[in-house]
Amino acid sequence: MPKFLILYRSQRTAGEQMAAVSPEEMQASLDAWMAWGGRAGAHLVDFGSPTMPTSEDDPGSAGWIGGYSILEAGDLDELNGILEGHPHTEDGTIEVLQMLDMPGA
């Protein structure tokens, strides 16, 4: 089954986002992510983690990569169904890259 790298982009870094919310807002966000992970079920190969940039260079209009996940799905239609209602889409965008097998590996 094809694997997909899911990149979570935002105009603020993950660290900035986490520093700007109350503990209650952080818990509500975590609850939403965990609920999505539960719905994704076995398609969720690696829940991933938040990420921080290693430089202060402006990321441009695409925004910072604030985290990632790895999913498996039969095709893009199935993947889009898994990503439907994802909590990150409330304040950011999701970029999807299909992971290819290494030739000769």
PESULSUL-V207877 format. One record per pair of residues at least 12 apart in sequence whose C-alpha atoms are under 10 Angstrom apart, sorted by sequence separation. I is the first residue (numbers start at 0). J is the second residue. If there is no record, write none. Layout:
I,J
I,J
//
This chain:
51,63
52,64
70,82
33,46
50,63
51,64
52,65
32,46
50,64
51,65
49,64
50,65
51,66
49,65
50,66
79,95
48,65
49,66
50,67
78,95
48,66
49,67
47,66
48,67
49,68
46,66
47,67
48,68
75,95
46,67
47,68
66,87
45,67
46,68
47,69
75,97
45,68
46,69
47,70
74,97
44,68
45,69
46,70
43,68
44,69
45,70
70,95
43,69
44,70
45,71
65,91
67,93
69,95
71,97
42,69
43,70
44,71
64,91
66,93
67,94
68,95
69,96
70,97
71,98
42,70
43,71
63,91
64,92
67,95
69,97
70,98
41,70
42,71
43,72
62,91
63,92
64,93
69,98
40,70
41,71
42,72
61,91
62,92
64,94
39,70
41,72
42,73
61,92
17,49
39,71
61,94
13,48
14,49
42,77
13,49
14,50
15,51
42,78
12,49
13,50
14,51
12,50
13,51
14,52
43,81
3,42
12,51
13,52
39,78
42,81
2,42
3,43
12,52
2,43
3,44
4,45
5,46
6,47
39,80
40,81
0,42
2,44
5,47
7,49
39,81
4,47
7,50
38,81
39,82
38,82
39,83
36,81
35,81
36,82
39,85
10,57
11,58
35,82
38,85
10,58
35,83
9,58
10,59
16,65
35,84
36,85
8,58
10,60
12,62
13,63
15,65
35,85
9,60
10,61
11,62
12,63
13,64
14,65
34,85
35,86
9,61
10,62
11,63
12,64
13,65
34,86
8,61
9,62
10,63
11,64
12,65
13,66
31,84
32,85
33,86
8,62
9,63
10,64
11,65
12,66
31,85
32,86
7,62
8,63
9,64
10,65
31,86
32,87
7,63
8,64
9,65
30,86
31,87
6,63
7,64
8,65
9,66
29,86
6,64
7,65
8,66
28,86
6,65
7,66
8,67
28,87
6,66
7,67
5,66
6,67
7,68
5,67
6,68
4,67
5,68
6,69
4,68
5,69
3,68
4,69
5,70
3,69
4,70
2,69
3,70
4,71
2,70
3,71
1,70
2,71
3,72
0,70
1,71
2,72
0,71
1,72
2,73
3,74
0,72
1,73
2,74
3,75
0,73
1,74
0,74
1,75
3,78
2,78
1,78
5,82
9,87
8,87
9,88
11,90
7,87
8,88
10,90
11,91
7,88
9,90
10,91
8,90
9,91
10,92
8,91
9,92
7,91
8,92
9,93
7,92
8,93
6,92
7,93
8,94
6,93
7,94
5,93
6,94
7,95
5,94
6,95
4,94
5,95
6,96
3,94
4,95
5,96
3,95
4,96
5,97
3,96
4,97
5,98
2,96
3,97
4,98
2,97
3,98
1,97
2,98
3,99
1,98
2,99
1,99
2,100
1,100
//
